[in-house]
């Protein structure tokens, strides 16, 4: 599949402007492999031709397809155990002690739903272990830029292979129901807390409300330092005083000491809004 150097630069600029994803150098192979299906569907032979069509895509349907194709939707249940252990053993007990009820949690870049559903499972487990602490009314907002990923997440249905990636058999049997098709559906007690919504992290968060906890993990690594700082600054504005921010294991919050303080949970790190 032909992709000229000029075409790669132009496509990279389009992708960064549209989604914030920064491809960097020498990722032509990634672009070619991810867009192969779209080129075949549109009967195109080069990505340069696709770029020309994108410029005329007034309705944005092709743009959405391209972003979907270029978005990494690789995820696991309870991915990187520490954030979920911190939620279970540190944050929820603290908020119980503060007598906070009806927690509001945002799972940013939620992909196909594993993270927000994992969070909801933790809340359900905490509720059962602390029956005197009513957590009725807790809400999880899950957002992603990919319409395809959101559609799968909203269905709450997963193949056994997908469930096996991070979910132990006991949790699977307790929180999922096997369907006649052989797929497994998340139980309504877990799914009812989660609301899915399309959102580009470059856009405004003002309509989302305020949150006690924000999970923004394994997505900041795809952005430039400037965009990352902008996103984290605006997320701070979306946190309630003393609220918590979770980022990925390979990500850090730097240059924002006036907004966040690092909290060592041993193991794991979380950031508290100042």
C-alpha positions as CSV (number, residue, x, y, z in Angstrom):
1,X,0.0,0.0,0.0
2,X,1.6,3.2,-1.2
3,X,2.2,6.0,1.3
4,X,4.5,8.9,0.4
5,X,6.5,10.8,3.0
6,X,4.5,13.9,2.3
7,X,1.3,11.9,2.6
8,X,2.4,10.5,5.9
9,X,3.1,13.9,7.3
10,X,-0.2,15.2,6.1
11,X,-2.1,12.3,7.6
12,X,-0.2,12.6,10.9
13,X,-1.2,16.3,11.1
14,X,-4.8,15.4,10.4
15,X,-4.9,12.7,13.1
16,X,-3.3,14.9,15.7
17,X,-5.6,17.8,14.9
18,X,-8.7,15.5,15.0
19,X,-7.9,13.3,17.9
20,X,-4.8,14.5,19.6
21,X,-2.9,11.3,18.7
22,X,0.7,12.0,17.9
23,X,2.1,9.3,15.6
24,X,5.7,10.4,15.6
25,X,8.3,9.3,13.2
26,X,8.4,6.0,11.2
27,X,4.9,4.8,11.8
28,X,4.0,4.4,8.2
29,X,3.5,0.6,8.6
30,X,1.0,1.3,11.4
31,X,-1.0,3.7,9.3
32,X,-1.0,1.3,6.3
33,X,-2.1,-1.7,8.4
34,X,-4.8,0.2,10.3
35,X,-6.3,1.8,7.2
36,X,-6.2,-1.2,4.8
37,X,-9.9,-2.0,5.4
38,X,-11.1,1.5,4.7
39,X,-9.1,1.7,1.5
40,X,-10.5,-1.6,0.3
41,X,-14.1,-0.4,1.2
42,X,-13.6,2.9,-0.6
43,X,-11.8,1.1,-3.6
44,X,-8.7,3.3,-3.1
45,X,-5.1,2.3,-3.8
46,X,-3.2,4.9,-1.8
47,X,-3.6,6.7,1.6
48,X,-2.9,9.9,-0.3
49,X,-6.2,9.4,-2.1
50,X,-7.9,8.8,1.2
51,X,-6.5,12.1,2.5
52,X,-8.0,13.9,-0.5
53,X,-11.4,12.5,0.3
54,X,-11.1,13.4,4.0
55,X,-10.7,17.0,3.0
56,X,-14.1,16.9,1.4
57,X,-15.8,14.8,4.2
58,X,-18.3,17.5,5.3
59,X,-20.5,15.1,7.3
60,X,-17.5,13.7,9.1
61,X,-18.5,10.0,8.7
62,X,-15.2,9.0,7.0
63,X,-13.3,11.0,9.6
64,X,-15.0,9.1,12.3
65,X,-14.1,5.8,10.6
66,X,-10.5,6.7,10.2
67,X,-10.2,7.8,13.9
68,X,-11.8,4.5,14.9
69,X,-9.3,2.6,12.9
70,X,-6.3,4.5,14.3
71,X,-7.5,4.3,17.9
72,X,-5.9,1.6,20.1
73,X,-8.7,-0.4,21.7
74,X,-6.4,-2.8,23.6
75,X,-7.6,-3.2,27.1
76,X,-8.0,-5.7,30.0
77,X,-10.2,-6.3,33.0
78,X,-8.6,-4.8,36.1
79,X,-5.7,-3.7,33.9
80,X,-2.7,-2.9,36.1
81,X,-4.0,-4.1,39.5
82,X,-2.7,-1.2,41.6
83,X,-5.4,1.5,40.7
84,X,-8.2,-0.9,41.6
85,X,-6.5,-1.9,44.8
86,X,-6.1,1.8,45.7
87,X,-9.7,2.4,44.9
88,X,-10.8,-0.6,47.1
89,X,-8.4,-0.2,50.0
90,X,-7.7,3.5,50.2
91,X,-10.1,5.8,48.3
92,X,-13.4,4.2,49.1
93,X,-12.7,3.7,52.8
94,X,-11.6,7.3,53.0
95,X,-14.8,8.5,51.3
96,X,-16.8,6.3,53.6
97,X,-15.1,7.9,56.6
98,X,-16.0,11.3,55.1
99,X,-19.5,10.1,54.8
100,X,-19.6,10.8,51.1
101,X,-22.4,9.2,49.2
102,X,-23.3,9.0,45.5
103,X,-19.8,9.1,44.2
104,X,-19.2,10.4,40.7
105,X,-16.4,8.7,38.7
106,X,-15.2,9.4,35.2
107,X,-13.5,6.7,33.1
108,X,-11.8,8.6,30.3
109,X,-10.8,6.8,27.1
110,X,-12.8,3.7,28.3
111,X,-12.3,1.7,25.1
112,X,-14.7,-1.3,25.0
113,X,-15.8,-0.9,28.6
114,X,-13.5,-3.1,30.7
115,X,-12.3,-0.3,32.9
116,X,-15.7,1.3,33.9
117,X,-17.2,-2.2,34.5
118,X,-14.2,-3.2,36.6
119,X,-14.7,0.0,38.6
120,X,-18.4,-0.9,39.1
121,X,-17.5,-4.4,40.2
122,X,-15.2,-2.9,42.9
123,X,-18.0,-0.6,44.1
124,X,-20.4,-3.6,44.2
125,X,-17.9,-5.6,46.3
126,X,-17.3,-2.7,48.6
127,X,-21.1,-2.3,49.1
128,X,-21.4,-5.9,50.1
129,X,-18.6,-5.7,52.6
130,X,-19.9,-2.5,54.1
131,X,-23.7,-2.9,54.2
132,X,-24.1,0.1,56.5
133,X,-22.5,2.3,54.0
134,X,-25.0,3.0,51.3
135,X,-23.4,3.7,47.9
136,X,-26.7,3.7,46.1
137,X,-26.5,6.5,43.5
138,X,-22.8,6.1,42.6
139,X,-22.4,6.9,38.9
140,X,-19.6,6.1,36.4
141,X,-19.3,8.2,33.3
142,X,-17.3,6.3,30.6
143,X,-16.2,8.2,27.5
144,X,-14.2,7.4,24.4
145,X,-13.6,8.9,21.0
146,X,-14.2,5.6,19.2
147,X,-17.9,5.0,18.2
148,X,-17.1,1.3,17.5
149,X,-15.5,0.8,20.9
150,X,-18.4,2.6,22.6
151,X,-21.0,0.4,20.8
152,X,-19.3,-2.7,22.1
153,X,-19.0,-1.3,25.6
154,X,-22.7,-0.3,25.7
155,X,-23.8,-3.8,24.7
156,X,-22.0,-5.2,27.8
157,X,-21.4,-8.5,25.9
158,X,-18.0,-10.2,25.6
159,X,-16.6,-13.4,24.2
160,X,-15.0,-15.8,26.7
161,X,-11.6,-15.0,25.2
162,X,-12.0,-11.3,26.1
163,X,-13.3,-12.1,29.6
164,X,-10.2,-14.3,30.2
165,X,-7.9,-11.3,29.9
166,X,-7.7,-10.2,33.5
167,X,-11.0,-11.5,34.9
168,X,-10.8,-14.5,37.2
169,X,-13.5,-17.2,36.9
170,X,-15.1,-16.3,40.3
171,X,-15.6,-12.7,39.3
172,X,-16.9,-13.8,35.9
173,X,-19.5,-16.1,37.3
174,X,-20.6,-13.6,39.9
175,X,-20.9,-10.6,37.6
176,X,-21.8,-12.0,34.2
177,X,-24.5,-14.2,32.7
178,X,-23.8,-16.6,29.8
179,X,-26.0,-16.1,26.8
180,X,-27.3,-18.7,24.3
181,X,-24.8,-17.3,21.8
182,X,-21.9,-18.4,24.0
183,X,-21.1,-14.8,24.8
184,X,-21.3,-13.4,28.4
185,X,-23.3,-10.3,29.4
186,X,-22.5,-8.0,32.3
187,X,-25.2,-8.2,35.0
188,X,-27.5,-5.2,35.3
189,X,-26.4,-4.5,38.9
190,X,-23.0,-3.7,37.5
191,X,-24.0,-2.1,34.2
192,X,-26.6,0.2,35.7
193,X,-24.0,2.5,37.3
194,X,-22.2,3.1,34.0
195,X,-23.2,5.7,31.4
196,X,-21.3,5.7,28.1
197,X,-20.8,8.9,26.1
198,X,-18.8,9.9,23.1
199,X,-16.0,12.4,23.9
200,X,-12.8,13.7,22.3
201,X,-10.4,14.5,25.1
202,X,-9.4,17.7,23.2
203,X,-13.0,19.0,23.6
204,X,-14.5,20.8,26.6
205,X,-15.4,18.9,29.8
206,X,-17.6,21.6,31.2
207,X,-20.9,19.7,30.5
208,X,-19.7,16.6,32.3
209,X,-20.1,17.8,35.8
210,X,-17.7,17.4,38.8
211,X,-16.1,14.1,39.8
212,X,-14.8,12.5,43.0
213,X,-12.4,10.3,41.0
214,X,-11.1,10.4,37.4
215,X,-9.4,7.4,35.7
216,X,-7.4,8.6,32.7
217,X,-5.0,5.7,32.0
218,X,-2.9,4.6,29.1
219,X,-4.0,7.3,26.7
220,X,-1.9,10.3,27.6
221,X,1.2,8.5,26.2
222,X,-0.3,9.1,22.7
223,X,-0.4,12.9,23.1
224,X,2.1,15.7,22.9
225,X,3.5,17.1,26.2
226,X,1.5,20.3,25.6
227,X,-1.8,18.5,25.0
228,X,-1.2,16.2,28.0
229,X,-0.7,19.2,30.3
230,X,-3.8,20.9,28.9
231,X,-5.9,17.7,29.4
232,X,-4.7,17.2,33.0
233,X,-5.3,20.9,33.8
234,X,-8.9,20.7,32.6
235,X,-9.4,17.5,34.4
236,X,-8.3,19.2,37.6
237,X,-11.2,21.7,37.0
238,X,-13.5,18.7,36.7
239,X,-12.5,17.2,40.0
240,X,-14.1,18.1,43.3
241,X,-11.8,19.5,46.0
242,X,-9.7,16.6,47.3
243,X,-10.7,14.4,44.4
244,X,-8.4,11.8,42.9
245,X,-6.8,11.3,39.5
246,X,-5.5,7.9,38.3
247,X,-3.1,7.8,35.4
248,X,-1.3,4.8,33.7
249,X,1.7,3.0,35.1
250,X,3.9,4.6,32.5
251,X,2.4,8.0,32.8
252,X,3.1,10.8,35.3
253,X,1.6,14.2,36.2
254,X,4.5,16.7,35.9
255,X,4.6,20.5,35.9
256,X,1.3,20.8,37.7
257,X,2.4,20.9,41.3
258,X,-0.1,23.8,41.9
259,X,-3.0,21.5,41.0
260,X,-2.1,18.0,42.1
261,X,-0.2,16.4,45.0
262,X,1.3,12.9,44.6
263,X,0.0,10.3,47.1
264,X,2.1,7.1,47.6
265,X,-0.2,4.2,48.4
266,X,2.6,1.5,48.5
267,X,2.1,0.0,46.0
268,X,0.9,2.5,43.5
269,X,0.6,6.2,43.1
270,X,-2.5,8.4,42.9
271,X,-2.8,12.2,42.5
272,X,-5.1,14.3,44.7
273,X,-6.5,17.6,43.5
274,X,-5.3,20.6,45.5
